[in-house]
Amino acid sequence: MTMSAEKLRRTTALAVWAVVPVLALTACGGDGDEGGGDVELTLAHSYTENQPQHRCGAQVIADEVEKSDVGLTIALHPNSELGGDADRISSVVSGDIDIDIQGASALGAVYEPIAVLDAAYAFDDADHLATFFESDASGDVLDGFKEETGVSTLGAWSAGMRQFTANEPIRTPDDLEGLRMRFPASPQFLMNAKALGANATEVAYEELFLALQQGTVDGQENPIVNIDAVSLDEVQDYLSMSSHQANSNLVIVGQRWDELSDEQQEALQSAVDAAVEQVPGCVEEDEQKKLAEWKESGSLKVVEDVDVDAFRTKADAYLRDNFDDEQLAVYEAIRGTAG
């Protein structure tokens, strides 16, 4: 069936007038978004909504961006909703996820040298990690990551120092002998286990509680906020304050960054800067509250007389002997900003 000439003329006229506002919006659009109008970016991570990485990190980024009123919004996806760490970094590189909060070890899957940021005792504490990322010393590894993957790093924070838990206290490297200690299944974490003198067993974080409950592993290591998030005090007796790694979180953004207008880029960067400022304080507050609760209840005995120097000396010697030249350069850059 064909359309009458008069109906065709009316339809064509309506179509023309419908296009006019779209063209006007396009002409007024930002430099980065070719279609103009609002832009929504996805932000994914693996933490619960109660953890400081979300409350003071991801949520702050979303809130600050919204307040900037530059036609940019952030859709949050916590709890590994968009996949585990390895899946998400691949999705950021491919452009399926826009922004992610990732540990350096996971990023090592696409650019190996950046994983050194998670080396045992590379950083002295959270302040040292912040100093490194604020300095020019971080430029080489972050630039190399961008060149290799097309992914930019907007900021980084520490989600606390990683500590040992087990059903017996761990005060020296010798105390790890005979214990099956869970470490994440990444090359840098497994290297850390050897550097610290541990016998590593790979168990997914989501399966850790059950593995400890059933005795598949004897102990594990995590920052306090993660230990609390999955209630490991119910299946472990001792928390040994080894502080052997500054748990890193990098805020990374894929190819959509280059599609944003200058105004939107500035708003997103400012939002990340605000989160970078807030997260360490939130982590510290949560840690102190939880430590006080554990000490009062006795549900997890806190061992503070750990021989940290013995662990640090052992780890440093191992890493220097086993890093390749590129990894060692990153490690030396980090240590060069200590103290």
N, C-alpha and C positions, 0 to 999 in steps of 0.2 A: 504494500500500500504506500502511495507517495503522499507527501505533504503538500497542501494547497499553497499557491504563490503568496497569498495574503498571510497565512499562518507562518510561512517561512520567513517573511519580512519581519513579523512581530517577534519571532523567536530569535532572529539574528540581532535585532535591536536590543532585546533584553540581555543577550550574551555580551554585547559590546559594553553596555552599562555595568554589567557585573564585573567585567575585567578592570574597569577604570579604578575602583578603589584598591584592587590588588596592585596595580601598577604604581599607584600613589604610595602605598605602603612600601613597595620595593624601593622606590626612589628615596624614601626616608630611612631605609634600613641601615643597620650598622655595617662597618667595614668588613667584619668577619663573617656574618651570617648572610649569605647571598639572598635568602628569601625574606629577610627582615623579621620583625615580630619576635615573640618570646622563644627562648631556647631552653630546653630541659636536658640536664645532664644526669646520668646515673652515677651514683657513688656507692660502691660495694665494699664490704669488709667481712671479717669472720667473727667479730665480737658480739656479745649480747648487748641489748639496749641498756643494761644496768652498768656495764663496764665503762670506765672513764674514757677509753678509746672511742666509744660512741657518744656518751653524754657530753664530754668536754671537747671531743674531736670532731667526729662526723656531724653531729647535730649542730655544733657551733658553726661549722662551715656552711651548712644549709641555711641556718638562721641569718648569718651575716650576709650571705649572698642575697637572700630575700629582702633584707633591709636596704640593700644598696639600690634597689629599684632600677636595674639596668636591663630588664627583659631577660633575666637569667634565673632559673630555678634548679634546685638539686633534689633528685629523687633518691632517698636513702634505701639501701638494701643490706641490712645487718645479718648476722647469724649465718653467713655463708649461703644466703638465699640464691646467689647467682653462681655458686660453685665454690669448691675449695681453693686454696691459695694457688696451686699449680694451674688449675683451670682458669682462674681469674686473670692471672698475669698474661696468659695466652689471649684472653678475650680483650684485654686492654691493648695489646699489640695489634690485634686484628680490628679493633674499633668497635667491638660489640659491647664493651663496658667503657665508660668515659673516664671515671676516676676510681682509684682503688687505694686502700690503705693496706700496705704489705710490709712484711718483715724483709730485711735485706737477703736472708737466706733463700726465700722463695724467688726473689728477683734474680738470684744467681742461676736459675734455670734458663734464663734468656741472655744473661751477661755475667759470666762467672766471677770477675773481679769484685763486683759489688757485694757479693756474699761475705767478703772479708769484714764488712761492717759488723757482722755477727760473730766474729772470732772471739774466743774466750779471752777475757781481760784486755781486749783491744781498747775499750773505753774504761776509764776509772769509775765513772758514775754518769748519771743523767746530765749533769752540767757539762761534763767533758764532751758528751755526744753533741749537745747544743753548740758548744764552742767550735767543734769541728765543722758542723754544717753552716755555721755563720762565717767561717773563715774561707780564704781562697784555697786552703788545703783540700777541700772537698771537690773542687772544680774538676780535676782530672777524671775521677771515677764517675761523677754525675754526667760530665760531658761525654765520656766513653759510653755510658749507658744510653744516653739520648742518641748518639751517633749509630749505635748498634741496633736499637729497637724503635727509634722514633718516639719514645716515651719520655716526657719531661718530669722532673721532680720538683714539686712546688714547696715542699717543706718536710721536716722530719722531727720526731720526738722520741723519747724513751718511754716505754710503758712499764718501767721499773726494772730493777736488777733481777736476774734469774737466780733462784735458790734451789737447793736440794731438799727433797723430802724422802723419807724412808721409815722403816719400822725400827731403826736404830740410828743413833747420831752419827753424822759424818763431819769429822773435825779436820782430818788430814787426807791426802790422796790415798794413803794406805787403807783408810776405812772403806774405800770403794771396792777393794778387792773382794771378789766372790759375790758381789751384788749385781743383779740384772737391772740396769738402770735404763729407763725409757728415755730416748732422745728422738726428736723429730727426724724424719727420713729425708734429710737433705745433706749434701756433701759437707757443708761447713759445720753443721751440728755434729755429724758423725766424726769429723776431724776434731772438734772440740772434745768429744768424749775421750778419744785417744790422748789428747793433750792433757786432760785432767786426770787420766788414769782410770777411766770408767769402762765397764763392759756394756756397750750400747745394745739395746734391743729396740727395734723400730715398732712403734705403736701409734696409730692415728690418735690425735687429740680427742676426737669424739668417742674413742673406745678406751680412753685411759682409765677412767674410774673403774670400769668392769675388769680391766686387765690387772689393776692393783687389788681389787676386791678378790679376784680369783687366784691371785698369786702368780699370774703369768709373768709379771715383772715385780721387782722388790721395791723399786723407788723410781723417782723421776725428777725433772728440774723444770721450773717455770717461774715467771714473776708472780708475786703474791696475789695480784688481782686476778690472774688466771687460775691459780690454785683455789682461790675462794669461789670463782665463778662455777667450777665444776665440783665443789664440795669435797676436795681431796682430804680435808681434815677428818672425814668420816672413815677413810680407809688407810690413813698414814698416821704414825705416832709422833714423828719428829720433823721439824723444819730447821734445817741447818743453813745459817746465813753466810753462804759462800760468796754471794754477789759476783758470780763468775762471768756474767755477761749482761750488758745493757740491752734489754729487749728493744729492738729498733722497730719503729713504724715509719715508713716513708709514704707520703701522699703523692701519688703519681697520676699523671693525666696523659691520655693518648692523643690521637690525631685531631680530635675535636678542638683542642687548644688553639690550633692554628686557624680554625674557622670562626673563633670568637672575635668580636670587635675589640679594639684596644680598651674601651671602657669596661667591657665584660671581663677581659683578662685581668685588668687591674682590680676589679671587684672580687674575683675568685682568688687572686693571690693575697689580697688583704684578708679575706675570710680564712684562708689557710694559715696566714701569719697569726691571726687571733687564736686559732686552735692550737698552734704550736706553743703559744704563750701559756695557754690554760691547762693543757693536758698534764704536764709534769706535776703541777700543784695538785690537781685532782687525784693523780696516782698516789702522790705522797700522803694526802689526806686519807684516802681509802686504805692504804697500807698500814698507817699508824692505827687507824680504827680497828682493822682486822687483827693486827698483832696484839693489841690490848685485849680484844675479845678472846683470842686464843690463849693468852697468858692467864686471863682470869678464869676461864672455863677449864683449862688444861686439856682441851680437845686436841690440841697440837702443841707439843712441847717445843719451845723456841730455843735453839742452840746458838748462842752468840759468840762463843769462844772458838770459832773456826780459825784455823791457821791459814788465813787468806794469802799470806806471803808465800807459803809453801805451794799452794795451788797456782799462784800467779807465776812463780819462778819456773815451775814444771811446764806450765802451758806455754810460756814465752819461748823456752828452749825448743819445745816440740814444733811450734808453729814456724819458727825461723828456720828450722831444719827441713820442713816439709812444704812450705809455700814455694810456688814457682816465682820467677822474677816479677811478674805483673802483680801477683797477689802480695808479695812482700813489699812492693812499692806502696800499695794501698795501706798496708799495716803500718809501715814506717810513717806515712803521712798522718795517720791517726795518732800514733804515739808521739809524733812531733808536736801535737797540740795539747798534750797532757800537762797538767800542773800549771 
